[in-house]
């Protein structure tokens, strides 16, 4: 009897197990995320070739990048490199696909997904915040010159990237890549390491393959430092090569936007698409007759041969690991024909202080002019408004101060300084 019951119990258990496991194929399947790794490290040339032979469409590519932003930047490691996703990105991609099908290409960036640092104006459904909650609902009336040139070249602006708030010109002590709107950007290689700023989000987005190209801005290190820390290529162009109109300013004499990508060729292609004379930015007038629209012709395998490259003596001696990498890099440069010359830092005392003082005056002037151009659709209309807003905001001063902004209040307007200069 016991044996019979044991056999019955076993059969009963097997029957229950069968009922549990034998569900319909649809319900029993484990949903797998689509494998979009094929897009990793893809170059502009490879992208254009794929479009040409019909391997994929612009819409396909944009969808993959948007999926990666959700999976990696928002849901997964939470890199916080993206502040805003363009709600019209798919629609723009579909339009560009139709143009390609009709035999029309706008230019070298046709169908290339690009992310802009969120201090670069776009006239669309994405606000331009400079990372500040005070501008969380600021929708500029026009595209920046950079956004305009990108659209003309066929790029798809798929989003806006996080940054050090106000391009890292707000607090005396702050964290690179932190903003009130976007939080803390994280380095994709080691999440608790410095992504560097202020174009932190642009550097991280390119490095993590959340876009093909990104645009950053630099006054002093804000393109080259995040490019270095995130293992990508970035160029700070000569001031005036690319217009700054429609970009939240720091310094009229030092600011410039610049391309950030994974290869030198991609960055060179994008650089050529952004150049031009802009009557709204007088600095670009100096590039008349000098700028190029195609910098790829200067890419040569022996391009380093005979070039003199300066090595600042005091840049080493702080870390054995960094010194080892530096020595390997120096050896590589020399092996490719470069002449490495050791140089000293300038011996002029307090030159950094003088540069910083100029920036204080120019930032106050430029910021107030930028606010004035936004109209009445924003919370703040002046530097004074911004300082008072931050004092009452629950996020802005929780971790970092605004001492730089407060120092600006006591600076005289640039117009008054110019009057004094002319009177001498």
Residue pairs with C-beta under 8 A, 6 or more apart in sequence:
21 28
33 71
34 67
36 64
36 67
36 68
39 61
39 64
39 65
39 68
39 209
40 209
41 209
41 262
42 212
43 262
43 263
43 265
43 266
44 108
44 109
44 112
44 212
44 213
44 265
44 266
44 269
44 270
45 265
47 61
47 111
47 112
47 212
48 108
48 110
48 111
49 55
50 56
51 57
51 58
51 100
51 110
51 111
57 93
57 97
58 93
58 94
58 96
58 97
58 100
58 110
58 111
58 156
59 90
59 93
59 94
59 97
61 93
61 111
61 113
62 89
62 90
62 92
62 93
62 113
62 156
62 158
63 90
63 93
65 113
65 158
65 209
65 210
65 211
65 212
66 85
66 89
66 90
66 158
68 208
68 209
68 210
69 82
69 85
69 158
69 159
69 210
72 79
72 208
72 210
73 79
73 80
73 81
73 82
73 205
73 208
73 210
74 82
77 186
77 188
77 191
78 186
79 185
79 186
79 188
79 191
79 204
79 208
79 210
80 162
80 177
80 182
80 183
80 184
80 185
80 186
80 201
81 161
81 162
81 185
81 186
81 195
81 200
81 201
81 202
81 204
81 205
81 208
81 210
82 115
82 159
82 160
82 161
82 162
82 182
82 201
82 205
82 210
83 118
83 129
83 131
83 159
83 160
83 161
83 162
83 179
83 181
83 182
83 201
84 118
84 126
84 127
84 159
84 160
85 158
85 159
86 92
86 124
86 125
86 126
86 157
86 158
86 159
86 160
87 125
87 126
88 124
88 125
89 113
89 156
89 157
89 158
89 159
92 156
92 157
93 111
93 156
96 106
96 110
96 111
96 154
96 156
97 111
99 105
99 106
99 110
99 154
100 110
100 111
105 154
106 152
106 153
106 154
107 152
107 153
107 154
107 273
108 153
108 154
108 269
108 272
108 273
108 294
109 150
109 153
109 154
109 155
109 213
109 269
109 270
109 273
110 153
110 154
110 155
111 154
111 156
112 154
112 155
112 156
112 212
112 213
112 270
113 155
113 156
113 158
113 211
113 212
113 213
114 150
114 155
114 156
114 157
114 158
114 211
114 212
114 213
114 214
114 215
114 270
115 157
115 158
115 159
115 160
115 161
115 201
115 202
115 205
115 206
115 210
115 211
115 213
115 214
115 215
116 122
116 146
116 147
116 150
116 157
116 159
116 160
116 161
116 202
116 214
116 215
117 160
117 161
117 163
117 198
117 199
117 201
117 202
117 214
117 215
117 216
117 217
117 257
118 128
118 129
118 130
118 131
118 160
118 161
118 162
118 163
118 181
118 182
118 201
119 128
119 130
119 131
119 163
119 166
119 167
119 217
119 247
119 248
120 128
120 144
120 146
120 147
120 160
120 215
120 217
120 246
120 247
120 248
120 257
121 128
121 140
121 142
121 143
121 144
121 147
121 246
121 247
122 128
122 140
122 143
122 144
122 147
122 157
122 160
123 139
123 140
123 141
123 142
123 143
123 147
124 157
125 139
126 139
126 159
126 160
127 135
127 136
127 137
127 138
127 139
128 135
128 138
128 139
128 140
128 160
128 248
129 135
129 136
129 138
129 160
129 179
129 181
130 163
130 165
130 166
130 167
130 179
130 248
131 162
131 163
131 164
131 165
131 166
131 179
131 180
131 181
131 182
132 165
132 166
132 179
132 180
132 181
132 386
132 396
133 180
133 181
133 393
133 395
133 396
134 378
134 379
134 380
134 385
134 386
134 389
134 390
134 393
134 396
135 378
135 379
135 380
136 181
136 379
137 377
137 378
137 379
138 374
138 377
138 378
139 377
140 246
140 373
140 374
141 373
141 374
141 375
142 246
143 151
143 246
144 243
144 245
144 246
144 247
145 242
145 243
145 244
145 245
145 246
145 276
145 278
145 280
145 281
146 215
146 242
146 243
146 246
146 247
146 257
146 274
147 157
147 246
149 273
149 274
149 276
150 157
150 215
150 273
150 274
151 157
153 273
155 213
155 273
158 211
159 205
159 211
161 199
161 200
161 201
161 202
161 204
161 205
161 214
162 177
162 179
162 181
162 182
162 183
162 185
162 200
162 201
163 177
163 179
163 182
163 185
163 197
163 198
163 199
163 200
163 201
163 202
164 174
164 175
164 176
164 177
164 178
164 179
164 197
164 198
164 200
164 222
165 174
165 178
165 179
165 180
165 181
166 248
166 250
166 405
167 197
167 198
167 217
167 219
167 222
167 248
167 250
168 174
168 176
168 197
168 198
168 222
169 219
169 250
169 359
169 363
169 404
170 400
170 402
170 404
170 405
171 400
171 401
171 402
171 403
171 404
172 401
172 403
172 404
173 400
173 401
174 399
174 400
175 184
175 399
175 400
176 185
176 194
176 195
176 196
176 197
176 198
176 200
176 225
176 226
177 184
177 185
177 186
177 194
177 195
177 196
177 197
177 198
177 200
177 201
177 204
177 226
178 184
178 185
178 399
178 400
180 393
180 395
180 396
182 201
185 195
185 197
185 200
185 201
185 204
186 192
186 195
186 204
187 193
187 194
187 195
187 204
187 229
187 230
188 204
188 207
188 208
188 230
189 207
189 230
189 231
193 229
194 229
195 203
195 204
195 226
195 229
195 230
196 203
196 221
196 225
196 226
196 228
196 229
196 230
197 222
197 225
197 226
198 216
198 217
198 222
198 226
199 214
199 216
199 217
199 218
199 222
199 223
199 226
199 234
199 260
200 226
201 214
202 214
202 215
202 216
202 226
202 260
203 214
203 216
203 226
203 227
203 229
203 230
203 232
203 234
203 260
204 210
204 226
204 230
205 211
205 214
206 212
206 213
206 214
206 230
206 232
206 260
206 261
206 262
207 230
207 231
207 232
207 262
212 261
212 266
213 259
213 260
213 261
213 266
213 267
213 270
214 259
214 260
214 261
215 257
215 258
215 259
215 260
215 270
215 274
216 222
216 223
216 226
216 227
216 234
216 257
216 258
216 259
216 260
217 223
217 247
217 255
217 256
217 257
217 258
218 224
218 236
218 255
218 256
218 257
218 258
219 250
219 251
219 254
219 255
219 359
220 254
220 355
223 234
223 235
223 236
223 258
223 260
224 234
224 236
226 234
226 260
227 233
227 234
227 260
228 234
232 260
232 261
232 262
233 260
233 261
233 262
233 263
233 264
233 266
233 267
234 258
234 259
234 260
234 261
234 267
235 258
235 259
235 260
235 267
235 271
236 256
236 258
237 256
237 257
237 258
237 271
238 256
238 287
239 253
239 254
239 255
239 256
239 283
240 256
240 281
240 283
240 284
240 285
240 286
240 287
241 256
241 275
241 284
241 287
241 291
242 256
242 257
242 258
242 271
242 274
242 275
242 284
243 276
243 278
243 280
243 281
243 283
243 284
244 255
244 256
244 257
244 281
244 283
245 278
245 280
245 281
247 255
247 257
248 367
248 370
249 255
249 362
249 363
249 366
249 367
249 369
249 370
250 359
250 362
250 363
250 366
251 358
251 359
251 362
251 363
251 366
252 283
252 362
252 365
252 366
253 358
253 362
254 355
254 359
257 274
258 271
259 266
259 267
259 270
259 271
259 274
260 267
261 267
261 270
264 299
265 296
265 299
268 295
268 296
268 298
268 299
269 295
269 296
271 295
272 292
272 293
272 294
272 295
272 296
273 293
275 287
275 291
275 292
275 293
276 284
276 291
277 284
277 285
277 287
277 288
277 291
278 284
302 336
302 337
304 333
304 336
304 337
304 338
305 336
305 337
305 338
306 337
306 338
306 339
307 337
307 338
307 339
308 338
308 339
308 341
309 333
309 338
309 339
309 340
309 341
310 341
310 342
310 343
311 330
311 340
311 341
311 342
311 343
312 342
312 343
312 344
312 345
313 342
313 343
313 344
313 345
314 344
314 345
315 326
316 322
316 323
316 326
317 323
330 340
333 340
334 340
360 404
360 407
360 408
360 411
361 411
361 412
361 414
361 417
362 414
363 408
364 383
364 408
364 409
364 411
364 413
364 414
365 413
365 414
365 415
367 383
367 386
367 408
368 382
368 383
371 378
371 380
371 381
371 382
371 383
371 385
371 386
372 381
374 381
379 385
379 389
380 386
380 389
383 405
383 408
383 409
384 409
386 405
387 402
387 405
387 406
387 409
389 396
390 396
390 397
390 402
390 405
391 397
396 402
